[in-house]
Amino acid sequence: MIEKLVHINRVSKTVKGGKRFGFAALVVVGDGQGRVGFGKGKAREVPEAITKATAAARKHMIRVALKEGRTLHHDANGRFGAGKVTVRTAPPGTGIIAGGPMRAVFESLGVADVVTKSVGTSNPYNMIRATFDALVNQTSPKSVAQRRGKKVADLLGRGGADKAEAEADAAAVVE
């Protein structure tokens, strides 16, 4: 499992004797092969907050279909609050072009080539939620073919039919 600490937030509560500090941690966890999750944890100490966040991230992991195990199948947009993200597929050798929290998500996911853009907010919580919104909507040709009751080759237009067969089928449909 790949664990990445994305953000730690320190908050303070003023009490009679002074200030009490608390910590909130945001963690992304992935297996590097298409499963990723994020979690947040709050505690009075940093290590405890990180432990809680990691446990929450492992609990809420999602599976994302990867193309050739290195990039996404198609471009997607995600949104959460004011955070808007665009994730795009990329050719081999591009690398992960993503800022801050989004980079942690794609490294944990096992994506090698992706281009992303974040617009609207730099808040790590909202950026990660928007990224997950985009990733949840990823579909593979295999799942689409299964849902429609077709073969993957038919969807991608790589069916074994030659031109004459295709014209004969078209003529049969017209009649």
C-alpha positions as CSV (number, residue, x, y, z in Angstrom):
1,M,0.0,0.0,0.0
2,I,1.2,3.5,-0.9
3,E,0.3,6.1,1.8
4,K,0.7,9.8,1.1
5,L,0.2,12.5,3.6
6,V,-1.4,15.4,1.7
7,H,-2.1,18.0,4.3
8,I,-2.0,18.7,8.1
9,N,-4.1,21.5,9.6
10,R,-3.4,22.8,13.1
11,V,-6.3,24.4,14.9
12,S,-6.3,25.9,18.4
13,K,-8.9,26.4,21.0
14,T,-8.4,29.1,23.6
15,V,-9.2,27.9,27.1
16,K,-8.7,29.3,30.6
17,G,-5.1,28.0,30.9
18,G,-4.0,29.0,27.4
19,K,-4.3,27.3,24.0
20,R,-5.2,23.7,23.2
21,F,-4.0,22.6,19.8
22,G,-5.6,19.9,17.6
23,F,-4.5,18.5,14.3
24,A,-6.4,17.3,11.2
25,A,-4.7,15.1,8.7
26,L,-5.6,14.3,5.1
27,V,-4.2,11.1,3.7
28,V,-4.4,9.3,0.3
29,V,-3.9,5.5,0.2
30,G,-3.5,3.4,-2.9
31,D,-2.2,0.0,-4.1
32,G,-0.5,1.4,-7.3
33,Q,-2.7,-0.9,-9.4
34,G,-6.0,0.9,-9.8
35,R,-7.4,1.2,-6.2
36,V,-7.3,4.5,-4.3
37,G,-9.0,6.1,-1.3
38,F,-8.7,9.2,0.9
39,G,-9.5,9.8,4.5
40,K,-9.3,12.5,7.1
41,G,-8.6,12.1,10.8
42,K,-8.6,14.5,13.7
43,A,-6.7,14.2,17.0
44,R,-4.8,16.1,19.6
45,E,-1.5,14.7,18.3
46,V,-0.2,14.5,14.7
47,P,0.7,10.7,14.5
48,E,-2.7,9.8,15.9
49,A,-4.5,12.0,13.4
50,I,-2.5,10.4,10.6
51,T,-3.3,6.9,11.8
52,K,-7.0,7.7,11.9
53,A,-6.9,9.3,8.4
54,T,-5.1,6.2,7.0
55,A,-7.7,3.9,8.5
56,A,-10.5,6.0,7.0
57,A,-8.8,6.0,3.6
58,R,-8.3,2.2,3.6
59,K,-12.0,1.8,4.5
60,H,-13.3,3.9,1.6
61,M,-11.2,2.8,-1.4
62,I,-12.5,2.9,-5.0
63,R,-11.4,0.9,-8.1
64,V,-10.5,2.8,-11.2
65,A,-10.1,1.1,-14.6
66,L,-6.7,1.9,-16.1
67,K,-5.8,1.8,-19.7
68,E,-2.6,-0.4,-20.3
69,G,-2.0,0.0,-16.5
70,R,-0.5,3.5,-17.0
71,T,-3.2,6.1,-17.9
72,L,-7.0,6.7,-17.8
73,H,-9.4,5.5,-20.5
74,H,-10.9,8.9,-21.2
75,D,-10.9,12.5,-20.2
76,A,-13.1,13.5,-17.3
77,N,-14.2,16.5,-15.3
78,G,-14.8,16.5,-11.6
79,R,-16.4,19.0,-9.2
80,F,-16.8,19.4,-5.5
81,G,-17.8,22.7,-4.0
82,A,-15.7,25.5,-5.7
83,G,-13.1,22.9,-6.8
84,K,-13.2,21.9,-10.4
85,V,-10.7,19.5,-12.0
86,T,-10.0,18.2,-15.5
87,V,-8.1,15.0,-15.9
88,R,-6.9,13.9,-19.4
89,T,-5.3,10.8,-20.8
90,A,-1.7,11.2,-22.0
91,P,0.7,9.3,-24.3
92,P,3.5,7.2,-22.8
93,G,6.4,9.2,-21.3
94,T,4.3,12.2,-20.3
95,G,4.5,11.6,-16.6
96,I,2.1,12.9,-13.9
97,I,1.4,16.6,-14.6
98,A,-0.7,17.5,-11.6
99,G,-0.5,19.9,-8.8
100,G,-0.3,19.2,-5.1
101,P,-3.0,17.0,-3.7
102,M,-3.9,15.6,-7.2
103,R,-0.4,14.3,-7.7
104,A,-0.7,12.3,-4.5
105,V,-3.9,10.7,-5.8
106,F,-2.4,9.7,-9.2
107,E,0.8,8.4,-7.7
108,S,-1.1,6.2,-5.2
109,L,-3.4,5.0,-8.0
110,G,-0.6,3.8,-10.1
111,V,-1.2,6.1,-13.1
112,A,2.1,7.0,-14.9
113,D,0.8,9.4,-17.6
114,V,-1.9,12.0,-16.9
115,V,-2.4,15.7,-17.5
116,T,-4.6,17.6,-15.0
117,K,-5.8,21.1,-14.3
118,S,-7.4,22.4,-11.2
119,V,-9.6,25.5,-11.3
120,G,-11.5,27.4,-8.6
121,T,-9.8,26.4,-5.3
122,S,-6.5,25.3,-3.9
123,N,-8.2,23.8,-0.8
124,P,-6.7,20.2,-0.6
125,Y,-9.9,18.6,0.7
126,N,-12.1,20.0,-2.1
127,M,-9.4,19.3,-4.8
128,I,-9.2,15.6,-3.7
129,R,-13.0,15.3,-3.6
130,A,-13.3,16.8,-7.1
131,T,-10.5,14.4,-8.3
132,F,-12.4,11.4,-6.9
133,D,-15.6,12.7,-8.5
134,A,-13.8,12.6,-11.9
135,L,-12.3,9.1,-11.2
136,V,-15.6,7.6,-10.1
137,N,-17.0,8.4,-13.6
138,Q,-14.2,6.6,-15.4
139,T,-15.5,3.6,-17.5
140,S,-13.6,1.0,-19.4
141,P,-14.6,-0.3,-22.8
142,K,-15.0,-3.7,-21.2
143,S,-17.6,-2.5,-18.7
144,V,-19.5,-0.5,-21.4
145,A,-19.5,-3.6,-23.7
146,Q,-20.7,-5.8,-20.9
147,R,-23.5,-3.3,-20.0
148,R,-24.6,-3.0,-23.7
149,G,-24.3,-6.8,-24.4
150,K,-21.7,-6.3,-27.1
151,K,-18.1,-7.2,-27.8
152,V,-15.3,-4.8,-27.1
153,A,-14.2,-5.1,-30.7
154,D,-17.6,-3.9,-31.9
155,L,-17.5,-0.8,-29.6
156,L,-14.0,0.2,-30.8
157,G,-14.9,-0.4,-34.4
158,R,-12.3,-3.1,-34.8
159,G,-14.7,-5.9,-35.6
160,G,-13.5,-8.6,-38.0
161,A,-16.1,-7.7,-40.7
162,D,-14.7,-6.6,-44.0
163,K,-16.2,-3.8,-46.1
164,A,-18.4,-6.2,-48.2
165,E,-19.9,-7.8,-45.1
166,A,-20.6,-4.4,-43.6
167,E,-22.4,-3.2,-46.8
168,A,-24.5,-6.5,-46.8
169,D,-25.5,-5.9,-43.2
170,A,-26.4,-2.3,-44.0
171,A,-28.5,-3.4,-47.0
172,A,-30.3,-6.0,-44.8
173,V,-31.1,-3.4,-42.2
174,V,-32.5,-1.0,-44.9
175,E,-34.8,-3.8,-46.3
